[in-house]
Amino acid sequence: MFSLNNQKTIDAIQNNFIKTNIPKIQIGDSVKIGVKIIEGNKERVQFYEGTVIAKKNSSINTTITVRKVLQGIGIERIFLIHSPKIDSIKVLRSSKVRRSKLYYLRNLKGKASRLKQRFQ
């Protein structure tokens, strides 16, 4: 195991890479994430829009799982929030949910998979 001194060093290094401009993301939010794509010597931003169905908090290794349905096929993608490949994160709308993981949405089809909107 790490000694306490080594852990402090690791934490200090990780704090340099943690992004501070990330909005508060909750389970059930519809988000639009800009991902940097590098093709050869060109760089562009591709947007991925979907619903957050899971979140794992672990300082610099914080991840969110985003699900979208495209042409009737469900697509899930896991994003490291503090990754340099993430260009932007925007919360489009919030939904009222009572679960910490929305894996049950995988089994629902069409309108049954809709979530109720939460108004602030």
FIMAR-873212 format. One record per residue: x, y, z of N, C-alpha, C in turn; residue in three letters; residue number from 1. Coordinates in pm, whole numbers, always signed. Layout:
N
      nx      ny      nz     cax     cay     caz      cx      cy      cz  type  seq
       X       Y       Z       X       Y       Z       X       Y       Z   Ala  NUM
...
//
This chain:
120
      nx      ny      nz     cax     cay     caz      cx      cy      cz  type  seq
     +83    -119      +0      +0      +0      +0     +87    +126      +0   Met    1
     +26    +234     -36     +97    +360     -37    +111    +412    +105   Phe    2
    +222    +477    +129    +234    +545    +257    +156    +676    +248   Ser    3
    +133    +737    +360     +53    +860    +363    +120    +971    +283   Leu    4
    +253    +976    +288    +326   +1079    +215    +311   +1061     +64   Asn    5
    +317    +936     +17    +300    +910    -125    +159    +945    -171   Asn    6
     +60    +917     -88     -78    +947    -123    -100   +1097    -136   Gln    7
     -37   +1175     -50     -49   +1320     -60     +13   +1372    -190   Lys    8
    +123   +1310    -230    +188   +1349    -355     +99   +1317    -474   Thr    9
     +39   +1199    -472     -52   +1159    -580    -172   +1253    -587   Ile   10
    -229   +1287    -471    -343   +1378    -468    -306   +1517    -522   Asp   11
    -186   +1564    -488    -143   +1695    -535    -128   +1697    -687   Ala   12
     -75   +1589    -743     -59   +1581    -888    -195   +1572    -956   Ile   13
    -286   +1492    -900    -418   +1476    -960    -498   +1605    -957   Gln   14
    -482   +1685    -853    -557   +1810    -842    -523   +1907    -955   Asn   15
    -405   +1894   -1015    -368   +1981   -1127    -451   +1951   -1252   Asn   16
    -503   +1829   -1263    -574   +1787   -1384    -726   +1787   -1368   Phe   17
    -776   +1818   -1250    -921   +1819   -1229    -979   +1947   -1289   Ile   18
   -1080   +1930   -1373   -1147   +2045   -1435   -1242   +2109   -1335   Lys   19
   -1250   +2241   -1340   -1338   +2313   -1247   -1461   +2370   -1316   Thr   20
   -1466   +2367   -1448   -1578   +2429   -1521   -1685   +2328   -1560   Asn   21
   -1697   +2219   -1486   -1795   +2115   -1517   -1925   +2146   -1444   Ile   22
   -2039   +2142   -1513   -2166   +2165   -1444   -2201   +2048   -1353   Pro   23
   -2293   +2073   -1261   -2338   +1966   -1171   -2424   +1869   -1251   Lys   24
   -2379   +1746   -1261   -2448   +1644   -1339   -2513   +1545   -1243   Ile   25
   -2642   +1519   -1265   -2714   +1424   -1182   -2768   +1311   -1269   Gln   26
   -2805   +1203   -1204   -2863   +1090   -1276   -2996   +1134   -1336   Ile   27
   -3020   +1097   -1460   -3144   +1133   -1528   -3134   +1260   -1611   Gly   28
   -3023   +1332   -1601   -3006   +1453   -1681   -2984   +1418   -1827   Asp   29
   -3038   +1501   -1915   -3005   +1491   -2057   -2888   +1584   -2081   Ser   30
   -2779   +1530   -2132   -2657   +1608   -2149   -2611   +1605   -2294   Val   31
   -2532   +1707   -2329   -2468   +1714   -2460   -2319   +1729   -2433   Lys   32
   -2242   +1629   -2474   -2099   +1624   -2445   -2021   +1641   -2575   Ile   33
   -1931   +1737   -2575   -1843   +1758   -2690   -1715   +1680   -2671   Gly   34
   -1687   +1589   -2763   -1568   +1503   -2754   -1472   +1542   -2866   Val   35
   -1346   +1565   -2830   -1245   +1599   -2930   -1206   +1473   -3006   Lys   36
   -1211   +1481   -3139   -1173   +1370   -3226   -1054   +1417   -3309   Ile   37
    -947   +1338   -3311    -829   +1372   -3390    -818   +1272   -3504   Ile   38
    -825   +1323   -3626    -813   +1241   -3747    -695   +1293   -3827   Glu   39
    -586   +1219   -3824    -466   +1266   -3892    -412   +1390   -3824   Gly   40
    -406   +1500   -3897    -361   +1625   -3836    -477   +1721   -3810   Asn   41
    -600   +1674   -3831    -718   +1757   -3807    -778   +1723   -3671   Lys   42
    -834   +1824   -3608    -903   +1804   -3480   -1041   +1867   -3491   Glu   43
   -1142   +1793   -3448   -1278   +1846   -3450   -1350   +1801   -3324   Arg   44
   -1466   +1860   -3300   -1547   +1826   -3184   -1673   +1757   -3231   Val   45
   -1697   +1638   -3177   -1818   +1563   -3209   -1906   +1562   -3085   Gln   46
   -2034   +1593   -3102   -2125   +1601   -2988   -2200   +1470   -2971   Phe   47
   -2215   +1430   -2845   -2286   +1308   -2808   -2395   +1350   -2710   Tyr   48
   -2519   +1323   -2745   -2632   +1368   -2664   -2710   +1247   -2614   Glu   49
   -2740   +1246   -2483   -2814   +1134   -2427   -2847   +1158   -2281   Gly   50
   -2894   +1052   -2215   -2937   +1057   -2076   -2832    +991   -1987   Thr   51
   -2800   +1056   -1876   -2705   +1000   -1780   -2776    +890   -1703   Val   52
   -2728    +765   -1715   -2792    +654   -1644   -2708    +606   -1526   Ile   53
   -2581    +647   -1517   -2497    +607   -1405   -2385    +708   -1387   Ala   54
   -2340    +720   -1263   -2228    +809   -1232   -2143    +742   -1125   Lys   55
   -2012    +746   -1144   -1919    +691   -1046   -1824    +802   -1005   Lys   56
   -1829    +842    -878   -1745    +950    -828   -1615    +892    -773   Asn   57
   -1504    +937    -826   -1374    +891    -779   -1268    +995    -816   Ser   58
   -1282   +1114    -764   -1194   +1230    -788   -1164   +1246    -937   Ser   59
   -1043   +1219    -979   -1007   +1243   -1120   -1062   +1134   -1211   Ile   60
   -1098   +1020   -1157   -1150    +909   -1237   -1303    +906   -1240   Asn   61
   -1368   +1019   -1215   -1513   +1026   -1217   -1566    +997   -1358   Thr   62
   -1661    +905   -1366   -1717    +868   -1496   -1868    +882   -1495   Thr   63
   -1924    +906   -1613   -2069    +902   -1631   -2098    +810   -1749   Ile   64
   -2208    +739   -1738   -2254    +654   -1848   -2372    +723   -1912   Thr   65
   -2362    +749   -2041   -2465    +822   -2115   -2528    +726   -2216   Val   66
   -2661    +724   -2219   -2734    +634   -2309   -2820    +717   -2404   Arg   67
   -2818    +679   -2531   -2908    +738   -2629   -2960    +627   -2718   Lys   68
   -3076    +651   -2778   -3135    +554   -2871   -3127    +614   -3010   Val   69
   -3061    +543   -3100   -3041    +589   -3236   -3096    +485   -3332   Leu   70
   -3200    +522   -3406   -3267    +434   -3501   -3311    +303   -3436   Gln   71
   -3364    +315   -3314   -3418    +199   -3245   -3316    +114   -3173   Gly   72
   -3189    +152   -3177   -3084     +75   -3111   -3026    +160   -2999   Ile   73
   -3020    +104   -2878   -2964    +175   -2764   -2813    +174   -2768   Gly   74
   -2754    +291   -2746   -2608    +305   -2746   -2568    +368   -2613   Ile   75
   -2474    +305   -2544   -2423    +358   -2419   -2275    +386   -2434   Glu   76
   -2232    +494   -2372   -2091    +530   -2377   -2050    +582   -2240   Arg   77
   -1932    +544   -2196   -1879    +586   -2067   -1777    +697   -2091   Ile   78
   -1793    +808   -2021   -1703    +923   -2036   -1630    +950   -1905   Phe   79
   -1499    +972   -1914   -1422   +1025   -1802   -1443   +1176   -1803   Leu   80
   -1502   +1230   -1699   -1539   +1372   -1698   -1416   +1463   -1708   Ile   81
   -1308   +1426   -1641   -1189   +1512   -1636   -1089   +1483   -1746   His   82
   -1128   +1404   -1845   -1038   +1370   -1956   -1013   +1492   -2043   Ser   83
    -891   +1506   -2095    -865   +1618   -2186    -938   +1604   -2319   Pro   84
    -991   +1486   -2350   -1066   +1467   -2474   -1208   +1523   -2465   Lys   85
   -1255   +1552   -2344   -1388   +1611   -2326   -1374   +1762   -2342   Ile   86
   -1439   +1816   -2444   -1430   +1958   -2473   -1531   +2038   -2392   Asp   87
   -1656   +1990   -2388   -1760   +2062   -2316   -1868   +1966   -2269   Ser   88
   -1934   +2005   -2161   -2049   +1930   -2111   -2159   +2031   -2083   Ile   89
   -2278   +2006   -2139   -2390   +2097   -2119   -2511   +2015   -2075   Lys   90
   -2576   +2057   -1966   -2697   +1991   -1920   -2815   +2054   -1992   Val   91
   -2887   +1973   -2070   -3000   +2023   -2147   -3128   +2027   -2064   Leu   92
   -3155   +1921   -1989   -3272   +1918   -1901   -3248   +1817   -1790   Arg   93
   -3320   +1836   -1680   -3310   +1745   -1567   -3439   +1666   -1556   Ser   94
   -3427   +1543   -1508   -3543   +1456   -1493   -3554   +1409   -1349   Ser   95
   -3678   +1383   -1309   -3705   +1337   -1174   -3688   +1185   -1170   Lys   96
   -3589   +1139   -1095   -3566    +996   -1081   -3547    +963    -933   Val   97
   -3572    +837    -899   -3558    +795    -759   -3462    +677    -747   Arg   98
   -3372    +666    -841   -3272    +559    -840   -3134    +620    -866   Arg   99
   -3031    +552    -819   -2895    +601    -844   -2839    +546    -974   Ser  100
   -2893    +436   -1022   -2854    +379   -1150   -2981    +350   -1229   Lys  101
   -2986    +393   -1353   -3106    +377   -1435   -3089    +265   -1537   Leu  102
   -3033    +153   -1493   -3010     +42   -1584   -3140     -20   -1634   Tyr  103
   -3250      +3   -1564   -3378     -52   -1608   -3424      +9   -1741   Tyr  104
   -3368    +124   -1780   -3404    +186   -1908   -3360    +100   -2027   Leu  105
   -3265     +10   -2004   -3218     -77   -2111   -3328    -170   -2160   Arg  106
   -3421    -206   -2072   -3527    -301   -2106   -3653    -234   -2160   Asn  107
   -3661    -101   -2153   -3781     -31   -2196   -3766     +16   -2340   Leu  108
   -3876     +17   -2411   -3876     +56   -2552   -3965    +178   -2574   Lys  109
   -3930    +261   -2668   -4014    +372   -2712   -4048    +472   -2603   Gly  110
   -4177    +504   -2596   -4222    +606   -2502   -4213    +562   -2357   Lys  111
   -4205    +433   -2333   -4195    +383   -2195   -4063    +424   -2130   Ala  112
   -3963    +456   -2211   -3832    +490   -2155   -3818    +640   -2126   Ser  113
   -3925    +717   -2143   -3919    +860   -2113   -3913    +883   -1963   Arg  114
   -3850    +993   -1922   -3841   +1032   -1782   -3915   +1163   -1763   Leu  115
   -3975   +1180   -1643   -4046   +1304   -1614   -3947   +1416   -1590   Lys  116
   -3977   +1533   -1647   -3888   +1647   -1634   -3901   +1709   -1496   Gln  117
   -3786   +1754   -1441   -3783   +1821   -1313   -3764   +1970   -1339   Arg  118
   -3850   +2051   -1280   -3841   +2196   -1297   -3782   +2255   -1170   Phe  119
   -3685   +2346   -1187   -3623   +2409   -1070   -3701   +2529   -1027   Gln  120
//
